[in-house]
Amino acid sequence: MTQLTIGRFTSPGHRAPVALRLLDHALRKLIRRGTLQIHLPDGEARTYGDGAPVIAIAIRDWPTLRRVVANPDLAVGEAWMDGTLRMERGDLFSFLALCLENFEGTPKHWLWWANNRLRMAVRSFMMHNPVGRARRNVAHHYDLGDGLYDLFLDRERQYSCAYFEDPGDSLEAAQVQKMRHIAAKLRLEPGHRVLDIGSGWGGLGMYLARASGAEVTGVTLSVDQQRHASERAAREGLADRARFELRDYRHQKGRYDRIVSVGMFEHVGAGHYVEFFTRLAELLENDGVALLHTIGSSRGPRAPDPWITKYIFPGGYVPSLSEIVPAIERAGLIVTDLEVLRLHYAETLRAWRERFLARRAEAATLYDERFCRMWEFYLASCEAGFRYNRLVVFQIQLAHRLDAVPMTRGYIETDKRRLRNPRDTAGVEKVGPSSQQEEDVGAE
């Protein structure tokens, strides 16, 4: 088998196709840390970089290689799904992590700049999400049946970033900690009317109802999620305090003391941000508090990922703060607190990926091999993105008034200490401001 190190042939008479020359040129510049070996369709192996880790892939045919060179952001995932790109050494996550870690700070090839400019030019169309289209986009991902999500989510079916207070936390513990963290930032009191925009399978809404005695209304566009949440609330005796409705947030009526939205803003689309925050401001009471929990980019505005858009989240987009904050200001709201969760989602995705792979055979009986490969690529690429592509999670607390929350952040930890296991409904200690709490805040 002919070897090529750092892109130079040992067989002088070999003439590479144009795509292969472009690949050599790009990977010589890209791979600075670690080693990537590529086994070509004719059996030749080429090696780029030096040192550990050593990752090897095989590309089965020349059309696949040409597509990967022309548009890697889309074609690598499709090749993995089709089985025309295979791992020879290491696993899929290690391969994607090696590429993304090296991509940071590396001069980009002209094809990358061309693809990126094209995607930026059409991103407004890709993110246009009127009500009907938003409903179809949600159904594409979330109405896939309960069996799939039971394979890798926690018992509460939290399908968003967990909160790891300790590196050794289990996924279940970290998801409860995330809900407690959110509840503390909302400063809930018994009787508060709470709106959960994008309520998922209802786990957060039911947690808030148990933990505080609040009355929670959740809205979602997913038929499966709304049915699951309503049935579970009824089974657990919470139907009078936690109601879940199939409705777009733009059609919601009334006024609420607290509004929370977790993992939904990524589906709004940048062209709808002013609309989102304006509607949130209309729904929030004058002395109310809202919390937005969303994936975000610390790199600045970017184009939607083409593979994720095509196969996983049509209409989805990861916003930057520079896109979010102007829309908040135009809606007349105040940012009262901002927290950036950095590697928490990487750890969440690692847990999801490991759980899915452990039960992959069950997923294959629900769907097929191509679906399983698609889902594996989704989880692995997202984890790599949160570790090496400047993806984070923003928790943005909002209000109409500057005095809606205390002047210092000590109240968050104080309220978290007050929260007991919300399933222990007989011993729930309600969260809410108190004179003792204000003393605790001042002491921290």
Backbone hydrogen bonds, N-H to C=O, Kabsch-Sander energy under -0.5 kcal/mol:
donor,donor_aa,acceptor,acceptor_aa,energy
4,L,45,A,-0.9
5,T,8,R,-0.8
6,I,47,T,-1.8
7,G,47,T,-1.0
8,R,5,T,-1.4
14,H,11,S,-1.7
16,A,14,H,-0.5
21,R,17,P,-2.1
22,L,18,V,-2.4
23,L,19,A,-2.3
24,D,20,L,-2.6
25,H,21,R,-2.6
26,A,22,L,-2.5
27,L,23,L,-2.8
28,R,24,D,-2.3
29,K,25,H,-1.0
30,L,26,A,-2.1
31,I,27,L,-2.1
32,R,30,L,-1.2
34,G,50,D,-1.0
35,T,53,P,-3.0
36,L,48,Y,-2.7
37,Q,55,I,-2.8
38,I,46,R,-3.0
39,H,57,I,-2.8
40,L,38,I,-0.6
40,L,44,E,-3.5
43,G,40,L,-2.0
45,A,2,T,-2.2
46,R,38,I,-2.6
47,T,4,L,-3.8
48,Y,36,L,-2.7
50,D,34,G,-1.4
55,I,35,T,-2.9
55,I,53,P,-0.6
56,A,89,R,-1.9
57,I,37,Q,-2.5
58,A,86,R,-2.7
59,I,39,H,-2.7
60,R,58,A,-0.5
60,R,84,T,-2.7
65,L,61,D,-1.5
66,R,62,W,-2.5
67,R,63,P,-2.2
68,V,64,T,-2.5
69,V,65,L,-2.3
70,A,66,R,-2.3
71,N,67,R,-2.5
74,L,71,N,-1.2
75,A,71,N,-2.9
76,V,72,P,-1.8
78,E,74,L,-1.7
79,A,75,A,-2.8
80,W,76,V,-2.1
81,M,77,G,-2.3
82,D,78,E,-2.4
83,G,79,A,-1.0
83,G,80,W,-0.5
84,T,79,A,-1.6
85,L,79,A,-1.3
86,R,58,A,-2.4
88,E,56,A,-3.0
89,R,56,A,-2.1
95,F,91,D,-2.0
96,L,92,L,-2.4
97,A,93,F,-3.0
98,L,94,S,-2.2
99,C,95,F,-2.0
100,L,96,L,-2.6
101,E,97,A,-2.7
102,N,98,L,-1.7
103,F,99,C,-1.7
104,E,100,L,-1.3
106,T,103,F,-1.8
112,W,109,H,-0.7
113,W,109,H,-1.7
114,A,110,W,-2.3
115,N,111,L,-2.6
116,N,112,W,-2.7
117,R,113,W,-2.4
118,L,114,A,-2.0
119,R,115,N,-2.4
120,M,116,N,-2.4
121,A,117,R,-1.8
122,V,118,L,-1.4
123,R,119,R,-0.6
123,R,120,M,-0.5
126,M,122,V,-1.9
127,M,123,R,-1.9
128,H,125,F,-1.2
129,N,127,M,-0.7
134,A,130,P,-3.0
135,R,131,V,-2.1
136,R,132,G,-1.7
137,N,133,R,-2.6
138,V,134,A,-2.2
139,A,135,R,-2.1
140,H,136,R,-1.8
141,H,137,N,-0.9
141,H,138,V,-0.8
142,Y,138,V,-3.0
143,D,138,V,-0.5
143,D,139,A,-1.1
144,L,142,Y,-0.7
148,L,145,G,-0.5
149,Y,145,G,-0.8
150,D,146,D,-1.7
151,L,147,G,-0.6
151,L,148,L,-1.3
152,F,149,Y,-0.7
153,L,149,Y,-2.2
157,R,154,D,-1.8
159,Y,157,R,-0.8
163,Y,174,A,-2.0
164,F,162,A,-0.5
165,E,163,Y,-1.0
169,D,166,D,-2.3
174,A,170,S,-2.6
175,Q,171,L,-2.2
176,V,172,E,-1.9
177,Q,173,A,-2.4
178,K,174,A,-1.8
179,M,175,Q,-2.0
180,R,176,V,-2.5
181,H,177,Q,-2.4
182,I,178,K,-2.2
183,A,179,M,-2.6
184,A,180,R,-2.3
185,K,181,H,-1.6
186,L,182,I,-1.6
187,R,183,A,-0.9
187,R,184,A,-0.6
188,L,183,A,-0.9
191,G,213,G,-1.6
192,H,189,E,-2.0
194,V,192,H,-0.6
194,V,215,E,-3.0
195,L,258,R,-2.4
196,D,194,V,-0.5
196,D,217,T,-3.0
197,I,195,L,-0.7
197,I,260,V,-2.6
198,G,196,D,-0.7
198,G,219,V,-2.3
199,S,219,V,-1.7
202,G,199,S,-2.1
206,M,202,G,-2.4
207,Y,203,G,-2.0
208,L,204,L,-2.7
209,A,205,G,-2.1
210,R,206,M,-2.4
211,A,207,Y,-3.1
212,S,208,L,-1.7
213,G,209,A,-1.7
214,A,208,L,-0.7
215,E,192,H,-3.1
216,V,214,A,-0.6
216,V,241,R,-3.4
217,T,194,V,-2.8
218,G,243,R,-3.4
219,V,196,D,-2.4
220,T,245,E,-1.9
223,V,221,L,-0.6
226,Q,222,S,-2.3
227,R,223,V,-2.2
228,H,224,D,-2.4
229,A,225,Q,-2.7
230,S,226,Q,-2.3
231,E,227,R,-2.4
232,R,228,H,-2.4
233,A,229,A,-2.5
234,A,230,S,-2.0
235,R,231,E,-2.3
236,E,232,R,-2.2
237,G,234,A,-1.3
238,L,233,A,-3.2
239,A,233,A,-0.8
241,R,238,L,-1.9
242,A,238,L,-2.3
243,R,216,V,-2.6
245,E,218,G,-3.2
247,R,220,T,-1.5
247,R,245,E,-1.1
251,H,248,D,-2.3
252,Q,249,Y,-1.3
256,Y,283,L,-3.0
257,D,193,R,-1.4
258,R,193,R,-2.0
259,I,289,V,-1.6
260,V,195,L,-2.8
261,S,291,L,-2.1
263,G,293,H,-2.5
267,H,264,M,-2.3
268,V,265,F,-1.7
269,G,265,F,-0.6
272,H,269,G,-2.3
273,Y,270,A,-1.3
276,F,272,H,-2.5
277,F,273,Y,-2.5
278,T,274,V,-2.4
279,R,275,E,-2.1
280,L,276,F,-2.4
281,A,277,F,-2.4
282,E,278,T,-1.8
283,L,279,R,-1.9
284,L,280,L,-1.5
285,E,256,Y,-2.9
288,G,285,E,-1.9
289,V,257,D,-1.7
290,A,398,L,-2.7
291,L,259,I,-2.3
292,L,396,I,-2.7
293,H,261,S,-3.0
293,H,291,L,-0.5
294,T,292,L,-0.5
294,T,394,F,-2.5
296,G,392,V,-2.7
297,S,319,P,-2.8
298,S,390,R,-2.5
309,T,305,D,-2.5
310,K,306,P,-2.0
311,Y,307,W,-2.5
312,I,308,I,-2.0
313,F,308,I,-2.6
316,G,313,F,-2.2
317,Y,266,E,-2.5
321,L,297,S,-0.6
323,E,320,S,-1.3
324,I,320,S,-1.6
325,V,321,L,-2.5
327,A,323,E,-0.6
327,A,324,I,-0.6
328,I,324,I,-1.8
329,E,325,V,-2.5
330,R,326,P,-2.2
331,A,327,A,-1.4
332,G,329,E,-1.4
333,L,328,I,-1.9
334,I,399,A,-3.0
336,T,334,I,-0.8
336,T,397,Q,-2.2
337,D,397,Q,-1.2
339,E,395,Q,-2.2
341,L,339,E,-0.6
341,L,393,V,-2.9
342,R,340,V,-0.7
347,E,343,L,-2.0
348,T,344,H,-1.9
349,L,345,Y,-2.9
350,R,346,A,-2.1
351,A,347,E,-2.0
352,W,348,T,-2.3
353,R,349,L,-3.1
354,E,350,R,-2.5
355,R,351,A,-2.3
356,F,352,W,-2.7
357,L,353,R,-2.6
358,A,354,E,-1.8
359,R,355,R,-1.0
359,R,356,F,-0.8
360,R,357,L,-1.2
362,E,359,R,-0.7
363,A,359,R,-1.6
364,A,360,R,-2.1
365,T,361,A,-1.2
366,L,362,E,-1.2
367,Y,363,A,-2.3
372,C,368,D,-2.1
373,R,369,E,-2.3
374,M,370,R,-2.3
375,W,371,F,-2.7
376,E,372,C,-2.4
377,F,373,R,-2.2
378,Y,374,M,-2.4
379,L,375,W,-2.3
380,A,376,E,-2.5
381,S,377,F,-2.9
382,C,378,Y,-1.9
383,E,379,L,-2.1
384,A,380,A,-2.3
385,G,381,S,-2.1
386,F,382,C,-2.1
387,R,383,E,-1.3
388,Y,384,A,-2.6
389,N,385,G,-2.1
391,L,385,G,-1.1
392,V,296,G,-2.7
393,V,341,L,-2.1
394,F,294,T,-3.1
395,Q,339,E,-2.7
396,I,292,L,-2.9
396,I,394,F,-0.6
397,Q,337,D,-3.0
397,Q,395,Q,-0.6
398,L,290,A,-2.9
399,A,334,I,-1.6
400,H,288,G,-0.6
404,A,401,R,-1.2
411,Y,408,T,-0.7
412,I,409,R,-1.8
413,E,409,R,-0.6
414,T,410,G,-2.0
415,D,411,Y,-2.7
416,K,412,I,-2.0
417,R,413,E,-2.0
418,R,414,T,-1.1
419,L,415,D,-0.9
419,L,416,K,-0.6
420,R,418,R,-0.5
424,D,421,N,-1.8
425,T,423,R,-2.1
427,G,424,D,-1.8
428,V,425,T,-0.7
430,K,428,V,-0.7
431,V,211,A,-0.5
438,E,434,S,-2.2
439,E,435,S,-1.6
440,D,436,Q,-2.3
441,V,437,Q,-2.6
442,G,438,E,-2.0
443,A,439,E,-1.2
444,E,440,D,-0.8
444,E,441,V,-1.1
